[in-house]
Amino acid sequence: MIQKERVFVDGATVTNPAATVKSNGLYVIEVPALVPATPKPESIQLDIVYEDDDLIVIDKPPGLVVHPAPGAPDGTLVNALLSHCGDSLSGIGGVRRPGIVHRLDKDTTGLIVAAKNDETHHALAHQFAARTVKRSYLALVWGVPDRIEGRIEGAIGRSRHNPLKMAVTARGGKAAATRFRLIERFRDISSLVECRLESGRTHQIRVHMTHIGHPVVGDPMYGSGGKRKGATAEELIAVATLGRQALHANTLTFTHPGSGDSISFTADPPEQMRNVISVFANA
């Protein structure tokens, strides 16, 4: 509301959300009209990897927000699922997040599962909480890790310097751990790694890889964008063309709540990410 210039103090517009409240100041807040909390179905094309009466697995494209939020009230995966699944979608996630059990960042691509009924939602949520769901991601990162494989452990919380960013914190964060494995190195400039989550914190892979000095290529928030010393002009152009972090959720394994069987899914990175990897590999 401050950013939309709806807050005033002593007749002046408040422009800084971090401003300290003035003692004895007269504040006026213009409350905007209410927005319906229930998302509307929208016909958005989905890449469906698997679907049955209980759940649906999607290969999420870049740019698709998972559920409505203040910055993205519509055009989300939830809106698409409401159109595709109709009234069968689970409501446990809340009116704004029906069916949603876990999330991917807006520009992270890959596999995501949603529940179609409450029983399935409960079961999948329990598996995620118990960390029995297996997930792996492919990440193109700057530099080359000093080990073939390793484990990054560090609590993740809001950055004290930028509230929009997450960071490894000494106190106040939530425990988080990520395992990584080097798949391929491209000179000393970059490398392709596989990351497996032991927890599911916001921006976890992006934060943890940055923490050990190997941010995800193209990450505008944590990875210094597309500029990296030693990279060729062709590599930098490829990263700029990608326009997002080179991070893809490529495998997902869990126990089907209905059958009790372990089911696994695999999805290759989208063409744009494969093209960037190819440029680094052939430089």
N, C-alpha and C positions, 0 to 999 in steps of 0.2 A: 504494500500500500504506500510505503514511503517512496519506493522507486516509481510508482505511478502518480506521485505528487498529490496524495490524498491526506497527508498529515501536516498539520500546521501548529506552530507554537508562537503565541503572542502575535498572530496575524501573518507571520512569515512561514513560507513553505519549508518543511524539513526535507533536506536532500540527501543526508548521510544516514544510512541505516545503523551505523555504529555510533552515532552521536549519543552522548550521555544526556539523560533526561534532566531538564533544568528544574531546580528547586523553585517552587512557586510559579512555574510557567503555566500558562493557560493553553492547553492542547485541544485541538479540534481534529476529529477524525471523520472523514467522509466515507461511510461504509458503502461499498458498491452493492449493486443488486445481487441477490442470491443466484447462484448458478446450480442447476440440477445436478445432484450428486451421482445419479445413475448414468453411466455412459450409454450412448446410443449405438446400435449396430451400424457398421459401415462396411460396404463391399470393398474390401481390400484383399488383393490376391495374396495367398499364402502358399509357401512351399511346404506341403504336408509330407513328412517322412513316414509317419505311422498314425493310424487312428482306429479306435474301436469305441465301444459304448461307454468306456470308463475314462479314457484319456486321449490326448492328442499330442504328438511330437512335431514340432515345427523347426525348420531350418531358417532362422531369423535373418533377414537381410540387414545391411547397414542402414542407419537412419530411422529405424522403426523403434519408437519408444514402447516399452512393455505395457505400461498401464498409465491411465490419465494422471497428470500432475499439474501444478500451477502453470508450468511452462509449456505443457502439451495436453490441453484439455480433450483433444480428439485426435483421430488419425493414428491410434495406437494399436498394439497387438490385441488388447482387450476388445476394442471396437470391432476389429476383424473377427475375433473369436465369437463375439456375440452374434454377428451376422452369420457365421458359418455353423455354429453349434446351436443357436437358438436358446430356448429355455433350459436346455440340459446342462448348461455350464454351472459349475459349482459356485455357491454363494459364500463360502466360508472366507474367501479372501477379502470380503467387504464389498460394498456397492461399487467401489471404484476399481476393485481388483478381483473380480470374479474369476475363479479358476487358476489364478496365478499362485504357484508354489515357490518358484525361484525366479530370479531376474538375470538379464544380461544388460550391460550398458547400451545406450542408444546406438553407438557406432561399433559395438562388438557384435560380430556375426556368429551364427551357429545354432546348435541344438538347445531347445528349451521345451519342457513338458508342461502341459496344463491339464488340470483335472476337470472332468465333466460332471462329477457328482460329489457330494459331501464326503461319502465314505472313502472314495479314492483320494480326495484332498487330504483328509486326516492321515491316511496311510502314507502318502508321499511326503507330507510334511514331517511325519515321524521319522521317515528314512533320512531326510535331509538333516534333521536335528541330530539323529544318531550317527551321521556321517557314513552311512552305508551306501549312499549314492556315489558312484564313481564318475568323475568328470575330468576330462583332459582338454587342454587348450593348446593351440599352436600360436606361438608369438615370434615375430621377427623383432629382434632387439638390437640395439646399438652395442657394438663391442662383442667380445667373446668371454664368457665366464671362465674362471681359472680352474674349474672342475668339470668333468664330464657330467656329473649329476650332483645334486645337493639339496639341502632343505633350508628354506628361509623362514625364520620364526621371528615375529615381532608384532606386538599389539598395534591395532590400527584404530585411529580416532580422527576427529576433525583437526585439521591443521590450525595451529595457533596463529599463523601468519595469513591464512586465506581460508575462510569458512566454507568456501566452495570445494576445497580440496581435502583429501584424506592424507594421512601421514602415519608413519611408524612413530608411536609416542611412548615415552618412558612411563607415563601414568595417564589414567583416564580412558585408555583405549580398550578394545575387545581383543582377546587372544586370537591370533591368526597364524597359520602356517601354510606354506606353499612348497611343494617339491618340484624341482625342475630337472630336465635332462637335455643335454646338448645333442641336437640331431645333425646339424650341419653348420660349418663356419664358412663365412665369405670374407677371405683375407682376414685382416684384423678389424675390419670396419663393422661387421654385423654378424649375426648368427641366428639360426632357426632353433628355437627351443620348444620342448613340450613341458607344459606346466600342469600339475595336478593339485587340486585344492583339498586341503584337510579341513578347511573352514570356508565360510562364504561371506566375507565382508565386502562392503562397498569398495569397488575399484581395487580389490585385493591384489591381483596379479600385476596390475599397472604400478601400484604403490610398492610392492615387494621387489619387483625387478628394478625399479628406480632406486630403491634403498640399497641394493648391492651394486649400483653403478651401471646397470644395463637396462635403461628405459625402453619401452616398446617403441619401435620405429613409427613415426607419424603421430604419436600421441600429443595432442595440442596442450594438454594440461600438465603432463608429467615428463614428457620426453623431448623437450626443446624443439618441438615441431619437426621440420624436415632438414634442419641444419646440423651437420655433424662433420667435424674435421676429418679430412682424408677421403670422404665420399666423393665419387665422381659426379660430374654435372648430370650425367644420365641417371644416376641413382637418386640424386636429389630431385630431379624432375619427376621420376616415378613416384617418389614419396609424396611430393606435392600434389600429383595427380590423384593419388589414392585419397588424400584429404582427410584421413582419420587414422586411428591406431590400427596397426596390423596385428589384430588379435581375433582368433576364431575358436569357438567351442566345437571341437571336432569329434569328441566321443561322449556318450552318455549311457550309463548302465545302472539299472535299478531293478527291484523286484516288483513285478506286476501285482498290484493289490488284489486283482480278481483271480488270477490263475495261480499266483505264488511262484511263477517262473521268473528266472532272471532274464531280462531282455536288454540287448545292447544295440546302439545305433551309432553310425559313423557318417560324417558329412565332410566332404572336401572343402577347403577354403574357397570363397568366391573368386571369380576370374580376376578381379582387380588385384586382390592380394596375391594370387598366384603369379600375376604379371610382375609385381614388385619383387617377389622372391626370385623370379627368373632373371631380372635385371641385375640383382646383386650376385647371383650365381654365375653370370656370364661376363661380369665386369673384368 
